[in-house]
Amino acid sequence: MSTLPVYGLDKELLAKQNAKYDPEREREARSWIEEVIGEKFPKDNFIESLKDGVILCKLLNKAANSNVKINNSTMPFKQMENINNFLQGLDKLGVPKSDQFQTIDLYENKNPVQVIDSIFAFSRHAAKHGYNGPTLGPKLADKHEVEFTAEQLAKGKNIIGLQMGSNAGASQAGMTYGGRRQIFDPNTGPGATDVVSQQTQGSFGGATASGVVYGVKRDIGGHDVRKEKKTD
C-alpha cells in the first residue's frame, strides 16, 4: 500500500514526530509483543503489522487476561474496531488517556511514537494488574499512602514552613505610602535648591516634601571640584 504525500502543517508535525522516533524502543516493543503472543510480526514494518489491530487484540487477551473478539477481516471499519477494542482494554487497566494513542495515530500512521509509548504503558499496567510474564520497561511504582493521627495534624497547624517566609518581628509602624521624600546635604540645610533631588517612590519615617524643587541637579561632596581646578 502506497503512502499518501503529506503537505503543510501535517508535514511539519510528521517531521517532528520522526525526529522523536526511537528505533530501539520500537525494537524492544516488537520483541516484547512477539514473546507475549508467541508469534512473529507478519511484516518488517512495525506500524503496518499492527494496523489491522489483530496483534493488539492478541496482546490484550494474553497480557490482560481479556477475551475480546478478533476480526480478521480486511475491511477498514473491522480493523479499526480491533484497535478500538484494544484501547478500551487500556481504559479498563487504568492507562491514562495521555499515555494512549488514538485510532488514527496507528491506522493512518499519524503518530507512531505515541503508539509505541502506549504499548510501553500497557505493559506497565498489565504487570500491575497481575500479569506475570515478561515486562517492557520499568514497572509502575506502588502507591504509598501516609496516615497521620489527629494529634500530629494538630501540631502541624502550628508550624510555619520556611518557604512561607518570616518577617522576624519587623513592623510597618511610621511608614507612609504615596508621598515624596526630600534628600538634602546636612551642611547646607533643608530646602536648598542646589542639593535637592526628586524622590517619587514613597516616604519613610514621616518625611515630607516641603521645599522640594524638581529637575535640579544634586551636588554631592559639598564643594565644587571644577572651581578648584581653575584656581590651580
Kinemage of the C-alpha trace (Angstrom):
@kinemage 1
@onewidth
@group {chain A} dominant
@subgroup {mainchain}
@vectorlist {calphas} color= white
{ca met a 1} P 0.000 0.000 0.000
{ca ser a 2} L 1.498 3.316 -1.052
{ca thr a 3} L 1.872 6.162 1.405
{ca leu a 4} L -0.032 9.336 0.601
{ca pro a 5} L 2.047 12.543 0.350
{ca val a 6} L 1.882 14.952 3.288
{ca tyr a 7} L 1.856 18.735 2.933
{ca gly a 8} L 1.785 21.907 5.020
{ca leu a 9} L 1.348 21.677 8.780
{ca asp a 10} L 0.918 17.889 8.682
{ca lys a 11} L 4.317 17.628 7.022
{ca glu a 12} L 5.927 19.725 9.778
{ca leu a 13} L 4.282 17.657 12.517
{ca leu a 14} L 5.356 14.437 10.839
{ca ala a 15} L 8.942 15.704 10.660
{ca lys a 16} L 8.909 16.463 14.402
{ca gln a 17} L 7.492 13.031 15.202
{ca asn a 18} L 10.094 11.309 13.042
{ca ala a 19} L 12.808 13.210 14.905
{ca lys a 20} L 11.470 11.764 18.191
{ca tyr a 21} L 11.156 8.242 16.838
{ca asp a 22} L 13.459 5.840 18.648
{ca pro a 23} L 14.217 2.641 16.665
{ca glu a 24} L 15.497 0.982 19.843
{ca arg a 25} L 12.155 1.456 21.613
{ca glu a 26} L 10.427 0.039 18.535
{ca arg a 27} L 12.712 -2.997 18.619
{ca glu a 28} L 12.010 -3.529 22.338
{ca ala a 29} L 8.253 -3.233 21.804
{ca arg a 30} L 8.322 -5.649 18.866
{ca ser a 31} L 10.378 -8.243 20.765
{ca trp a 32} L 8.126 -7.991 23.809
{ca ile a 33} L 4.915 -8.393 21.816
{ca glu a 34} L 6.292 -11.364 19.887
{ca glu a 35} L 7.352 -13.022 23.144
{ca val a 36} L 3.951 -12.471 24.776
{ca ile a 37} L 1.762 -13.638 21.883
{ca gly a 38} L 4.169 -16.365 20.767
{ca glu a 39} L 4.384 -15.377 17.103
{ca lys a 40} L 6.379 -13.116 14.804
{ca phe a 41} L 5.188 -9.925 13.183
{ca pro a 42} L 3.789 -10.554 9.681
{ca lys a 43} L 5.692 -7.604 8.194
{ca asp a 44} L 9.004 -5.842 8.724
{ca asn a 45} L 7.233 -2.519 9.176
{ca phe a 46} L 6.167 -2.154 12.797
{ca ile a 47} L 3.131 0.086 12.235
{ca glu a 48} L 1.895 -1.860 9.215
{ca ser a 49} L 1.995 -5.054 11.274
{ca leu a 50} L -0.211 -3.511 13.965
{ca lys a 51} L -2.515 -1.574 11.649
{ca asp a 52} L -5.296 -4.176 11.423
{ca gly a 53} L -5.427 -4.448 15.219
{ca val a 54} L -5.186 -8.257 15.220
{ca ile a 55} L -1.854 -8.415 17.043
{ca leu a 56} L -3.013 -5.793 19.557
{ca cys a 57} L -6.102 -7.832 20.407
{ca lys a 58} L -4.000 -10.975 20.825
{ca leu a 59} L -1.681 -8.993 23.095
{ca leu a 60} L -4.616 -7.752 25.151
{ca asn a 61} L -6.039 -11.260 25.551
{ca lys a 62} L -2.675 -12.647 26.656
{ca ala a 63} L -1.321 -9.928 28.950
{ca ala a 64} L -4.576 -8.563 30.384
{ca asn a 65} L -6.462 -11.862 30.645
{ca ser a 66} L -9.077 -10.448 28.323
{ca asn a 67} L -11.323 -12.181 25.823
{ca val a 68} L -12.024 -9.651 23.072
{ca lys a 69} L -13.245 -10.829 19.707
{ca ile a 70} L -10.634 -10.596 16.941
{ca asn a 71} L -11.765 -9.512 13.491
{ca asn a 72} L -9.581 -10.949 10.718
{ca ser a 73} L -11.421 -9.024 8.021
{ca thr a 74} L -9.616 -6.693 5.655
{ca met a 75} L -12.460 -4.180 5.865
{ca pro a 76} L -11.173 -0.890 7.338
{ca phe a 77} L -14.002 -0.493 9.858
{ca lys a 78} L -13.390 -4.027 11.167
{ca gln a 79} L -9.690 -3.325 11.575
{ca met a 80} L -10.426 -0.079 13.384
{ca glu a 81} L -12.851 -1.990 15.589
{ca asn a 82} L -9.944 -4.199 16.651
{ca ile a 83} L -7.888 -1.122 17.512
{ca asn a 84} L -10.796 0.351 19.451
{ca asn a 85} L -11.157 -2.893 21.443
{ca phe a 86} L -7.507 -2.649 22.413
{ca leu a 87} L -7.925 0.982 23.523
{ca gln a 88} L -10.944 0.010 25.617
{ca gly a 89} L -8.752 -2.609 27.238
{ca leu a 90} L -6.255 0.121 28.145
{ca asp a 91} L -9.076 2.052 29.808
{ca lys a 92} L -10.028 -0.974 31.911
{ca leu a 93} L -6.409 -1.325 33.050
{ca gly a 94} L -6.349 2.308 34.106
{ca val a 95} L -3.894 3.520 31.485
{ca pro a 96} L -4.200 7.348 31.421
{ca lys a 97} L -5.587 8.891 28.252
{ca ser a 98} L -2.379 10.891 27.929
{ca asp a 99} L -0.480 7.588 27.523
{ca gln a 100} L -2.838 6.221 24.882
{ca phe a 101} L -2.743 6.664 21.130
{ca gln a 102} L -5.803 7.405 19.035
{ca thr a 103} L -7.069 5.095 16.323
{ca ile a 104} L -5.918 7.461 13.600
{ca asp a 105} L -2.407 7.564 15.094
{ca leu a 106} L -1.997 3.917 14.210
{ca tyr a 107} L -4.321 3.333 11.284
{ca glu a 108} L -3.081 6.318 9.290
{ca asn a 109} L 0.409 6.304 10.794
{ca lys a 110} L -0.128 9.804 12.203
{ca asn a 111} L 1.814 9.320 15.430
{ca pro a 112} L 3.926 6.151 15.609
{ca val a 113} L 5.807 7.495 18.635
{ca gln a 114} L 2.583 7.592 20.652
{ca val a 115} L 1.716 4.066 19.519
{ca ile a 116} L 4.975 2.726 20.946
{ca asp a 117} L 4.590 4.764 24.130
{ca ser a 118} L 1.126 3.266 24.603
{ca ile a 119} L 2.489 -0.266 24.318
{ca phe a 120} L 5.071 0.522 26.992
{ca ala a 121} L 2.296 1.929 29.200
{ca phe a 122} L 0.151 -1.154 28.576
{ca ser a 123} L 2.980 -3.425 29.710
{ca arg a 124} L 3.427 -1.467 32.969
{ca his a 125} L -0.248 -1.546 33.843
{ca ala a 126} L -0.686 -5.187 32.839
{ca ala a 127} L 2.115 -6.143 35.247
{ca lys a 128} L 0.467 -4.083 37.986
{ca his a 129} L -2.788 -5.988 37.481
{ca gly a 130} L -1.211 -9.407 37.835
{ca tyr a 131} L 0.448 -10.278 34.540
{ca asn a 132} L 3.443 -12.458 35.428
{ca gly a 133} L 5.052 -12.718 32.016
{ca pro a 134} L 7.863 -10.624 30.550
{ca thr a 135} L 7.585 -6.880 31.041
{ca leu a 136} L 8.507 -3.927 28.886
{ca gly a 137} L 10.375 -1.100 30.594
{ca pro a 138} L 10.225 -0.255 34.317
{ca lys a 139} L 7.267 -1.307 36.437
{ca leu a 140} L 4.820 1.174 37.905
{ca ala a 141} L 5.669 2.382 41.391
{ca asp a 142} L 3.345 1.199 44.127
{ca lys a 143} L 1.122 3.809 45.689
{ca his a 144} L 2.404 4.850 49.114
{ca glu a 145} L -0.121 6.431 51.436
{ca val a 146} L 0.847 8.044 54.746
{ca glu a 147} L -1.689 8.406 57.535
{ca phe a 148} L -1.382 10.954 60.344
{ca thr a 149} L -3.024 10.918 63.750
{ca ala a 150} L -5.273 13.763 64.906
{ca glu a 151} L -2.519 14.852 67.308
{ca gln a 152} L 0.072 15.050 64.514
{ca leu a 153} L -2.290 17.066 62.332
{ca ala a 154} L -2.972 19.474 65.191
{ca lys a 155} L 0.756 20.045 65.745
{ca gly a 156} L 1.256 20.693 62.059
{ca lys a 157} L -1.088 23.684 62.224
{ca asn a 158} L 1.387 25.492 64.493
{ca ile a 159} L 4.354 25.066 62.175
{ca ile a 160} L 5.210 27.801 59.694
{ca gly a 161} L 7.168 26.463 56.755
{ca leu a 162} L 10.325 28.332 55.812
{ca gln a 163} L 9.097 28.604 52.257
{ca met a 164} L 6.340 30.877 53.552
{ca gly a 165} L 8.881 33.454 54.727
{ca ser a 166} L 9.316 35.280 58.021
{ca asn a 167} L 9.318 38.972 58.969
{ca ala a 168} L 11.405 38.350 62.138
{ca gly a 169} L 9.365 40.851 64.172
{ca ala a 170} L 9.550 43.706 61.664
{ca ser a 171} L 6.637 46.146 61.504
{ca gln a 172} L 5.426 48.957 59.268
{ca ala a 173} L 4.928 51.460 62.068
{ca gly a 174} L 5.659 55.029 60.993
{ca met a 175} L 5.684 54.231 57.259
{ca thr a 176} L 3.621 56.208 54.774
{ca tyr a 177} L 2.969 55.407 51.132
{ca gly a 178} L 2.477 57.540 48.059
{ca gly a 179} L 4.301 60.639 49.379
{ca arg a 180} L 7.701 62.113 48.437
{ca arg a 181} L 10.913 62.228 50.389
{ca gln a 182} L 13.363 65.143 50.444
{ca ile a 183} L 17.069 64.396 50.297
{ca phe a 184} L 19.461 67.220 51.279
{ca asp a 185} L 23.026 67.933 52.328
{ca pro a 186} L 23.109 68.476 56.150
{ca asn a 187} L 25.855 71.111 55.697
{ca thr a 188} L 23.588 73.215 53.526
{ca gly a 189} L 20.252 72.679 55.219
{ca pro a 190} L 16.801 71.622 54.016
{ca gly a 191} L 15.144 73.427 51.164
{ca ala a 192} L 18.343 74.362 49.304
{ca thr a 193} L 17.690 74.116 45.602
{ca asp a 194} L 21.228 73.072 44.686
{ca val a 195} L 21.112 69.833 46.692
{ca val a 196} L 17.533 68.584 46.316
{ca ser a 197} L 16.719 65.589 44.110
{ca gln a 198} L 13.394 64.127 43.096
{ca gln a 199} L 12.048 61.128 45.029
{ca thr a 200} L 8.783 59.697 43.759
{ca gln a 201} L 8.667 56.240 45.210
{ca gly a 202} L 7.213 56.846 48.690
{ca ser a 203} L 8.463 58.057 52.041
{ca phe a 204} L 9.666 56.749 55.362
{ca gly a 205} L 9.760 57.988 58.922
{ca gly a 206} L 7.311 60.876 58.440
{ca ala a 207} L 9.469 62.848 55.983
{ca thr a 208} L 7.612 65.498 53.973
{ca ala a 209} L 8.008 67.030 50.536
{ca ser a 210} L 8.367 70.562 51.860
{ca gly a 211} L 10.780 72.638 49.799
{ca val a 212} L 11.184 70.074 47.045
{ca val a 213} L 12.238 71.521 43.688
{ca tyr a 214} L 12.149 69.195 40.679
{ca gly a 215} L 14.610 68.981 37.822
{ca val a 216} L 17.619 70.417 39.700
{ca lys a 217} L 20.930 68.577 39.931
{ca arg a 218} L 22.127 67.296 43.271
{ca asp a 219} L 25.605 68.297 44.455
{ca ile a 220} L 27.460 65.555 46.322
{ca gly a 221} L 30.545 66.404 48.361
{ca gly a 222} L 29.761 69.997 49.463
{ca his a 223} L 32.256 71.750 47.198
{ca asp a 224} L 32.850 72.419 43.519
{ca val a 225} L 35.828 70.455 42.209
{ca arg a 226} L 35.788 72.388 38.923
{ca lys a 227} L 36.422 75.687 40.716
{ca glu a 228} L 39.444 74.182 42.500
{ca lys a 229} L 40.936 73.111 39.172
{ca lys a 230} L 40.519 76.597 37.740
{ca thr a 231} L 42.208 78.114 40.790
{ca asp a 232} L 45.166 75.769 40.373
